[in-house]
Each structure stands twice: as structure tokens, then as C-alpha cells.
Amino acid sequence: MIEQSRLIIFRTIAASLLTGCILAASGCGHSDPARTVAASTLPRAAVVQVRRTSLSNTFLVAGQFLPYQEVELHAKVAGYIKKINVDIGDHVRTGQVLAVLEIPELTAQLQAAAAQVRHSQEEIVHAQNEVSRAESDQQAVHAASQRLAQAAQARPGLIAQQELDDAAAKDNSGAAQVDAAKSALAAARQQLEVSQADEQHYAALSEYSKITAPFDGVVTWRYADTGSLIQAGTSNVASMPVVKLSQSSLLRLRIPVPESLAADIRDGQTADIRVQATSEHFSGKVIRFTDSLDPSTRTMQVEIDVPNADYKLATGMYADVTLRTQNDPNALTLPLQAVSRDEDKATVLLIDAQNMVQRRQIETGIEGSDRIQITSGLNEGDKVIVGNLGAYTPGERVDPQLSAMADEKYVPEGNQ
């Protein structure tokens, strides 16, 4: 009995000790949930890091394709269309005859000028003969005058003075006739030059009876038919052109750039071009710009040369042009949702090492479609709150959570 009583007491004591240990263990673990509950009371904040990436400022504008060159061809002289060799849509080459004019008056004038040239040539031959005759006559009278003078000198009084004076006068007259004949010859030669100039003038006008293509292109309009009377393009009367010619193998894509971006336009800037009518997508470069604004639209005209050897693009078509005006391949950037703007100031909510919220003023640069460049105020790797910025107060402690959604478009430099 005594041993049995001792066994019962031992079991009772052991059970009491086990119960005490269980209660002690329960009391020791009670502080961890309290701490967990305290941590969960901090407001969560979606944050992103300041990172470096390529950033450019682009804008989209509609542009129109125009011919590289376009001209309405007029006739230099008035006449009737004798033959027209082209119609709209025809492709022509430089120097190709497009139309021929019939000009009867000009033909007669050219023939008259040619006849005048021949007449002047005959006048020169006649004048040359007159010079030869005058020189021969002058040589004869001069020789006679010299012989009389020598005889009178050898035997004074043999020849009357009157006879000597007549011989000298004839000698002088012969010399004058030679000079006159030479002057007539010079005048005839000058008249020949005038006649030849007239002939060249009418010959040149005659060449204008052929209307030729000044460059390779396409006939986009035809204004006249065979038999049409065409007025001279140099006359005061409004003249009708014969055809319109456009150079379409190379097109000008002209786009209006707004005043706010005009100062950023440079030769060689890359442009992304989409043509909805043909579903084409290609790139181009700025070739030229006016460097002045249109007062009525406050825009600057910018042109991009687009090759069109297959003539797939037509003049007058529109294209959507995305033009890069600024570019930095290694810009320090943030998502646009992380930046708050107040008048001319830009600020962010920075998370410091103690997870405290700080308002930080920053300077910004290039603004892209989803990110903005930070030029001062932040360093690479800094964490800032993104989205719902009004829900946080400077000095508040938060539970920062890296936002994958706000940073999903970030591509590191090495993977671009």
C-alpha cells in the first residue's frame, strides 16, 4: 500500500510539472504575434528605383508627300499644237519631246533671216571687189603723179604747174576712194554679223517649237490637244500650259513642326514613317527645314526625302511621322507617375534608409511617353513612391514594396 501511494504522488507531481511547462511555453510565445500585428499597421507604399536607360522625346504628326520637283511647261512662242506625244501618267526622260508647235510666221522669219545672211555675204564680196578696183586705180594715178613730179624736178619748167597739181589731186582722190571702199567692206561685214545674229535668234525661237522634258518624271496633267492655240509664256496675256510634269521617283515628305519643338530640329534626325494607304513602315532622316515659322499656323516646315523608284507612293498621300527631337542613351529616369508637378516645381516622395518619406525637389529634362529624365535631386538607385502620391505625408514611416507594374517597361542598357 505504501509503495502504491508513493507511485500515485509521483505521477501527480509529474503531471503538475508538465502542465506548468506547457503554460510557461504558451506565455513565452505570446509576444511574436504582437510584433507581427504592429508591423502590419505600417502603410504599404509602391516604390521604384531611379535607373539609367535610353530616353528620347518624340512627337507624332501627319505629313504629306509632295513631288521633289513639279513644273507646268509653257510654250516660249505662240503657235498651234502640231503634235502632242504624251498623256497623263506617262513616264518621260530628260530631253524627251513632249509636244511640237506649228508656227508659220516664225518659219517665214527664219527664212528671211537666212536670206539676209546670204545677201550680206554677197555685199561683202562686192565690197571686196570695190576695194581691189579702188586700190588698182589709186596705184595707177599715184604712179603717173610720181613720174610727172620726177620729170619736173629733172627739167624745171618742162611740165606746167597746173598739170602737176591735177596729177597730185587725182592721187589723193584715189587714196580716198580706197579708204571709202574699205569702209564699205567693214560695214558689209558688220551687216553680216547682224544678219547672222537675227538668223540665230529665229533659229533659237524655232527650237522652242519643241517642248521637251527638263527632268525625268511623270506627266500628271495635260492641258492641250492637237490643234490648240498656245500663247507665248512670256506674253502679258495669261497663257495656258501644255502639260504638268512631276518628279515622283523621289518625294518630299513635308511635316509641320509646332513652335515649341522647332528649336530642337536638326539635319539628320531620325523619323519613323508609317503610310496607312500602303501599310508601309520605314525610317527616314530630316534633310532640310525652313528655319522660320509660318505666321498663320505657328509651325515650321520640315522635309524628309523618300525614295520612290517603284512609284508605290503617290503625291498627296499622308503619312504618320514620329520624330525624335531629343535623345539621351544613358539618362537617369523615373516613371512619370512618380513625379508631382506644382506650377514650375517638380517633386518626388523619397524613401530613406529608415523607410521614412521625404519630399525631394528635382530638376527634369527629356520627357518620354512613360518616363522622365532626372537632371538633379536624385541619385541612381534611390527609391521613390510611385502612384497615389497624395496618400503619403513627409516624415511618415511606410512599408516600401518594389512595384513591378510601374517598372515593367524598363530595359537595362546591356539588353537593348
C-alpha positions as CSV (number, residue, x, y, z in Angstrom):
1,M,0.0,0.0,0.0
2,I,2.8,2.4,0.9
3,E,4.5,1.8,-2.5
4,Q,1.3,2.3,-4.4
5,S,0.7,5.6,-2.6
6,R,4.2,6.8,-3.5
7,L,3.5,6.0,-7.2
8,I,0.3,8.0,-7.2
9,I,2.1,11.0,-5.6
10,F,4.9,10.8,-8.1
11,R,2.5,10.8,-11.1
12,T,0.6,13.7,-9.7
13,I,3.8,15.8,-9.3
14,A,4.9,14.9,-12.8
15,A,1.6,15.9,-14.3
16,S,1.7,19.2,-12.4
17,L,5.2,19.9,-13.7
18,L,4.2,19.1,-17.3
19,T,1.2,21.4,-17.1
20,G,3.4,24.2,-15.7
21,C,5.8,23.8,-18.6
22,I,3.0,23.9,-21.1
23,L,1.6,27.1,-19.6
24,A,5.1,28.6,-19.5
25,A,5.7,27.8,-23.1
26,S,2.4,29.4,-24.0
27,G,3.3,32.5,-22.1
28,C,6.7,32.8,-23.8
29,G,5.3,32.6,-27.4
30,H,2.7,35.3,-26.9
31,S,5.0,38.3,-27.9
32,D,5.6,37.3,-31.5
33,P,2.0,37.8,-32.8
34,A,2.0,41.2,-31.1
35,R,5.1,42.3,-33.0
36,T,3.6,41.0,-36.3
37,V,0.4,42.9,-35.7
38,A,2.4,46.1,-35.0
39,A,4.4,45.7,-38.3
40,S,1.3,45.2,-40.3
41,T,-0.1,48.5,-39.3
42,L,2.5,50.4,-41.4
43,P,1.0,51.7,-44.7
44,R,2.4,50.0,-47.8
45,A,3.9,52.1,-50.5
46,A,4.7,51.1,-54.1
47,V,8.2,52.3,-54.9
48,V,10.5,52.3,-57.9
49,Q,14.2,52.8,-58.2
50,V,15.9,55.6,-60.1
51,R,17.6,53.9,-63.1
52,R,19.5,54.7,-66.2
53,T,18.0,53.9,-69.6
54,S,17.8,55.3,-73.1
55,L,15.2,58.1,-73.3
56,S,14.1,60.2,-76.2
57,N,11.4,62.8,-76.7
58,T,9.2,62.1,-79.7
59,F,6.1,63.5,-81.2
60,L,3.6,62.3,-83.8
61,V,2.5,64.5,-86.7
62,A,0.8,63.9,-90.1
63,G,2.9,64.7,-93.1
64,Q,2.1,64.9,-96.9
65,F,4.1,63.5,-99.8
66,L,4.9,66.1,-102.4
67,P,6.8,65.8,-105.7
68,Y,10.5,66.5,-105.5
69,Q,10.1,68.8,-108.5
70,E,6.9,69.9,-110.3
71,V,6.5,72.3,-113.2
72,E,3.9,73.4,-115.7
73,L,5.5,73.5,-119.1
74,H,4.6,76.6,-121.2
75,A,5.4,77.4,-124.8
76,K,8.1,80.1,-125.3
77,V,6.4,81.2,-128.6
78,A,2.8,81.3,-129.6
79,G,1.6,78.6,-132.0
80,Y,-0.7,75.7,-132.7
81,I,-0.1,72.2,-131.2
82,K,1.0,70.2,-134.2
83,K,1.6,67.0,-132.3
84,I,1.5,66.0,-128.6
85,N,3.3,62.8,-127.7
86,V,2.3,62.2,-124.0
87,D,-0.8,61.9,-121.8
88,I,-1.3,61.8,-118.1
89,G,0.5,59.0,-116.3
90,D,3.2,58.7,-118.9
91,H,6.8,58.4,-117.6
92,V,9.3,60.6,-119.6
93,R,13.0,61.1,-119.7
94,T,15.1,64.3,-119.6
95,G,15.1,65.9,-123.1
96,Q,12.2,63.8,-124.5
97,V,10.0,65.8,-126.9
98,L,6.5,66.1,-125.3
99,A,4.8,68.3,-127.9
100,V,5.6,70.1,-131.2
101,L,4.2,73.5,-132.2
102,E,3.4,74.7,-135.7
103,I,4.5,78.4,-136.1
104,P,4.2,79.6,-139.7
105,E,5.2,83.2,-139.0
106,L,8.4,82.0,-137.3
107,T,9.3,79.8,-140.2
108,A,9.0,82.7,-142.6
109,Q,11.1,84.9,-140.3
110,L,13.8,82.3,-140.1
111,Q,13.8,82.0,-143.9
112,A,14.0,85.8,-144.3
113,A,16.9,85.9,-141.8
114,A,18.8,83.2,-143.7
115,A,18.2,85.2,-147.0
116,Q,19.6,88.3,-145.3
117,V,22.7,86.4,-144.3
118,R,23.3,85.4,-147.9
119,H,22.7,88.9,-149.1
120,S,25.2,90.3,-146.6
121,Q,27.7,87.7,-147.7
122,E,27.2,88.9,-151.3
123,E,27.6,92.5,-150.2
124,I,30.9,91.6,-148.7
125,V,32.2,90.1,-151.9
126,H,31.1,93.2,-153.8
127,A,32.8,95.5,-151.3
128,Q,36.0,93.4,-151.5
129,N,35.9,93.9,-155.3
130,E,35.4,97.6,-154.9
131,V,38.4,97.8,-152.6
132,S,40.5,95.9,-155.2
133,R,39.4,98.2,-158.0
134,A,40.0,101.4,-156.0
135,E,43.4,100.2,-155.0
136,S,44.3,99.5,-158.6
137,D,43.1,102.9,-159.8
138,Q,44.9,104.6,-157.0
139,Q,48.1,102.8,-157.8
140,A,47.9,104.0,-161.5
141,V,47.2,107.6,-160.7
142,H,49.8,107.6,-158.0
143,A,52.5,106.2,-160.4
144,A,51.5,108.9,-163.0
145,S,51.8,111.6,-160.4
146,Q,55.2,110.4,-159.3
147,R,56.6,110.3,-162.9
148,L,55.4,113.9,-163.6
149,A,56.9,115.1,-160.4
150,Q,60.3,113.4,-161.2
151,A,60.3,114.9,-164.7
152,A,59.5,118.4,-163.4
153,Q,62.3,118.1,-160.9
154,A,64.8,116.9,-163.6
155,R,63.9,119.7,-166.1
156,P,62.3,122.6,-164.3
157,G,59.6,124.3,-166.5
158,L,59.2,121.4,-168.7
159,I,55.8,120.5,-167.2
160,A,53.2,123.1,-166.3
161,Q,52.4,123.5,-162.6
162,Q,48.7,123.1,-163.4
163,E,49.4,119.6,-164.7
164,L,51.4,118.7,-161.7
165,D,48.6,119.9,-159.3
166,D,46.0,117.8,-161.3
167,A,48.1,114.7,-161.0
168,A,48.6,115.2,-157.2
169,A,44.8,115.8,-156.8
170,K,43.9,112.6,-158.7
171,D,46.4,110.7,-156.5
172,N,44.8,112.0,-153.3
173,S,41.3,111.2,-154.7
174,G,42.3,107.6,-155.4
175,A,43.6,107.1,-151.9
176,A,40.3,108.5,-150.6
177,Q,38.4,106.1,-152.8
178,V,40.4,103.2,-151.4
179,D,39.6,104.2,-147.8
180,A,35.9,104.5,-148.8
181,A,35.9,101.1,-150.3
182,K,37.5,99.6,-147.2
183,S,34.9,101.3,-145.0
184,A,32.1,99.9,-147.2
185,L,33.7,96.4,-146.8
186,A,33.8,96.8,-143.0
187,A,30.1,97.9,-143.0
188,A,29.2,94.9,-145.1
189,R,30.9,92.6,-142.6
190,Q,29.1,94.2,-139.7
191,Q,25.8,93.8,-141.6
192,L,26.6,90.1,-142.0
193,E,27.1,89.8,-138.2
194,V,23.7,91.5,-137.7
195,S,22.1,89.1,-140.2
196,Q,23.7,86.1,-138.6
197,A,22.5,87.2,-135.2
198,D,19.0,87.5,-136.5
199,E,19.2,84.1,-138.0
200,Q,20.4,82.6,-134.7
201,H,17.6,84.4,-132.9
202,Y,14.9,83.0,-135.1
203,A,16.6,79.6,-135.1
204,A,16.6,79.6,-131.3
205,L,12.9,80.5,-131.3
206,S,12.3,77.8,-133.8
207,E,13.8,75.3,-131.4
208,Y,11.2,76.4,-128.8
209,S,8.6,74.9,-131.1
210,K,9.6,71.6,-129.4
211,I,8.6,71.3,-125.8
212,T,10.9,68.9,-124.0
213,A,11.1,67.4,-120.5
214,P,13.5,69.2,-118.2
215,F,13.9,66.1,-115.9
216,D,12.8,62.5,-115.5
217,G,9.2,62.4,-114.3
218,V,5.5,61.6,-114.7
219,V,3.0,63.7,-116.7
220,T,0.4,64.5,-114.1
221,W,-1.9,66.7,-116.3
222,R,-2.4,67.5,-119.9
223,Y,-3.9,70.9,-120.8
224,A,-3.9,71.0,-124.6
225,D,-4.7,68.8,-127.5
226,T,-3.7,68.7,-131.2
227,G,-4.7,72.0,-132.9
228,S,-4.9,74.0,-129.7
229,L,-3.7,77.6,-129.9
230,I,-1.0,78.2,-127.2
231,Q,0.0,81.7,-126.2
232,A,3.6,82.5,-125.5
233,G,4.5,82.1,-121.9
234,T,6.4,85.4,-121.9
235,S,3.4,87.4,-123.1
236,N,1.3,89.6,-120.8
237,V,-1.8,87.5,-121.7
238,A,-2.5,84.6,-119.3
239,S,-1.0,81.6,-121.2
240,M,-2.2,78.0,-120.9
241,P,0.5,75.4,-120.1
242,V,0.8,72.4,-122.3
243,V,1.5,69.7,-119.6
244,K,2.4,69.4,-115.9
245,L,5.4,67.3,-115.1
246,S,6.3,65.9,-111.6
247,Q,9.4,64.2,-110.4
248,S,8.0,61.3,-108.3
249,S,10.9,58.9,-108.2
250,L,12.0,60.9,-105.2
251,L,9.3,62.5,-102.9
252,R,9.4,65.2,-100.3
253,L,7.6,64.3,-97.1
254,R,6.7,67.7,-95.6
255,I,5.6,67.9,-92.0
256,P,4.6,70.9,-89.9
257,V,6.6,71.1,-86.6
258,P,5.0,73.2,-83.8
259,E,6.7,76.2,-82.5
260,S,7.5,74.6,-79.1
261,L,9.7,72.0,-80.8
262,A,11.1,73.9,-83.8
263,A,14.3,74.8,-81.9
264,D,15.1,71.1,-81.5
265,I,15.0,70.2,-85.2
266,R,18.4,69.3,-86.7
267,D,19.5,67.9,-90.0
268,G,19.9,64.1,-89.9
269,Q,17.3,63.5,-87.1
270,T,15.7,60.1,-87.4
271,A,12.0,59.8,-88.2
272,D,9.7,56.8,-88.1
273,I,7.2,56.8,-91.0
274,R,4.0,54.9,-91.4
275,V,1.8,55.1,-94.6
276,Q,-1.6,53.9,-93.8
277,A,-2.7,53.8,-97.5
278,T,0.0,51.3,-98.4
279,S,0.7,49.8,-95.0
280,E,4.4,50.7,-95.4
281,H,6.6,51.3,-92.5
282,F,10.2,52.7,-92.9
283,S,12.6,55.2,-91.4
284,G,13.9,58.5,-92.8
285,K,16.1,61.5,-91.9
286,V,15.4,65.2,-91.8
287,I,17.1,66.7,-94.9
288,R,16.0,70.3,-94.8
289,F,13.8,72.7,-92.9
290,T,12.7,76.3,-93.4
291,D,14.2,77.6,-90.1
292,S,11.3,80.1,-89.9
293,L,7.7,79.8,-88.7
294,D,4.6,80.3,-90.7
295,P,2.8,83.3,-89.0
296,S,-0.6,81.8,-89.7
297,T,0.0,78.3,-88.2
298,R,3.0,78.9,-86.0
299,T,4.7,75.9,-87.4
300,M,8.0,75.2,-89.2
301,Q,8.0,73.1,-92.4
302,V,10.4,70.2,-92.2
303,E,11.1,67.9,-95.2
304,I,12.3,64.3,-95.4
305,D,13.4,62.9,-98.8
306,V,11.7,59.5,-99.5
307,P,12.9,57.3,-102.5
308,N,10.1,56.1,-104.6
309,A,11.7,54.2,-107.5
310,D,8.8,51.8,-107.8
311,Y,6.2,54.6,-107.7
312,K,4.2,52.9,-105.0
313,L,3.8,56.1,-103.1
314,A,1.7,58.8,-104.8
315,T,1.9,62.5,-104.3
316,G,-0.8,63.8,-102.0
317,M,-0.7,60.7,-99.7
318,Y,-0.5,61.3,-96.0
319,A,1.9,59.6,-93.5
320,D,2.2,59.4,-89.8
321,V,5.6,60.6,-88.8
322,T,7.2,60.0,-85.4
323,L,10.1,62.4,-85.0
324,R,12.8,62.3,-82.3
325,T,13.6,65.8,-81.1
326,Q,15.8,64.9,-78.1
327,N,17.7,61.7,-77.2
328,D,20.0,60.6,-74.3
329,P,21.2,57.0,-74.4
330,N,22.1,57.0,-70.7
331,A,19.6,59.2,-68.9
332,L,18.7,59.0,-65.2
333,T,15.0,58.3,-65.3
334,L,11.8,57.7,-63.3
335,P,8.3,56.7,-64.4
336,L,6.0,59.8,-64.9
337,Q,3.7,58.5,-62.2
338,A,6.4,59.1,-59.6
339,V,6.8,62.9,-60.2
340,S,4.5,65.5,-58.8
341,R,4.3,68.9,-60.5
342,D,3.2,72.2,-58.9
343,E,3.5,75.2,-61.2
344,D,7.2,75.3,-62.2
345,K,8.4,72.9,-59.5
346,A,8.7,69.1,-59.7
347,T,9.0,66.9,-56.6
348,V,9.1,63.2,-55.6
349,L,8.5,61.3,-52.4
350,L,11.8,59.7,-51.5
351,I,12.1,56.7,-49.1
352,D,15.2,57.0,-46.9
353,A,17.2,54.2,-45.2
354,Q,14.7,54.2,-42.2
355,N,11.8,53.9,-44.6
356,M,10.7,57.4,-43.8
357,V,9.0,59.5,-46.5
358,Q,10.9,62.7,-47.6
359,R,9.7,65.2,-50.2
360,R,12.6,66.0,-52.6
361,Q,12.6,68.7,-55.2
362,I,14.1,67.7,-58.5
363,E,15.0,69.1,-61.9
364,T,13.7,67.3,-65.0
365,G,14.9,67.0,-68.7
366,I,13.6,64.9,-71.5
367,E,10.1,63.6,-71.1
368,G,9.2,60.4,-72.9
369,S,5.9,58.6,-73.3
370,D,6.2,56.9,-69.9
371,R,9.5,58.0,-68.2
372,I,11.1,61.4,-67.5
373,Q,14.8,62.3,-67.1
374,I,16.1,63.5,-63.7
375,T,18.9,66.0,-64.1
376,S,19.4,66.8,-60.4
377,G,18.0,66.0,-57.0
378,L,18.3,62.2,-57.1
379,N,20.9,59.5,-57.5
380,E,20.8,56.2,-59.2
381,G,19.3,53.5,-57.0
382,D,17.2,55.9,-54.9
383,K,13.7,54.6,-54.1
384,V,10.7,56.9,-54.6
385,I,7.0,56.3,-54.2
386,V,5.0,55.8,-57.5
387,G,1.3,56.4,-57.8
388,N,-1.3,57.7,-55.2
389,L,1.3,60.3,-54.0
390,G,-1.4,62.3,-52.1
391,A,-1.9,59.4,-49.6
392,Y,1.6,59.9,-48.0
393,T,3.0,62.6,-45.7
394,P,6.6,63.6,-45.4
395,G,8.0,62.2,-42.1
396,E,5.7,59.2,-42.2
397,R,7.2,55.6,-41.9
398,V,6.0,53.2,-44.6
399,D,6.4,49.6,-45.7
400,P,8.1,50.0,-49.2
401,Q,7.2,47.4,-51.8
402,L,9.0,47.4,-55.1
403,S,6.5,48.0,-57.9
404,A,6.9,45.7,-60.8
405,M,4.0,47.2,-62.7
406,A,5.5,50.7,-62.7
407,D,8.9,49.5,-63.8
408,E,7.9,46.7,-66.2
409,K,8.9,48.7,-69.3
410,Y,12.5,49.3,-68.0
411,V,15.1,47.6,-70.2
412,P,18.7,47.6,-69.0
413,E,21.3,49.2,-71.3
414,G,23.0,45.9,-71.9
415,N,19.8,44.2,-73.2
416,Q,18.7,46.9,-75.6
